[in-house]
Amino acid sequence: ANITSIGTLPRGSPDRGRRRVREKLGIGMTGGGFVLAVGDQTPYGAPTESVHALDETTHEFGVD
């Protein structure tokens, strides 16, 4: 279960994106081998702030 490209990125706030990243990392990082990604693409028109929030949060919390 990754970040949805039709919900979180284009319509969610940067804070919502940060929460989703932390949730998904908490589920997937246990045991290693997890890659966090947008489900299929970064949608056209997704707010730059939301894309950066996902990236920054992944870098901050995605290293075990």
JOCORWO-V668989 format. One record per run of one state. SS is the DSSP state (H for helix, E for strand, L for the rest). FROM is the first residue (numbers start at 1). TO is the last residue. Records with the same first field share a line. If there is no record, write none. Layout:
BEGIN
SS=FROM-TO / FROM-TO
END
This chain:
BEGIN
L=1-2 / 4-7 / 12-13 / 29-37 / 39-47 / 62-64
E=3-3 / 38-38
H=8-11 / 14-28 / 48-61
END
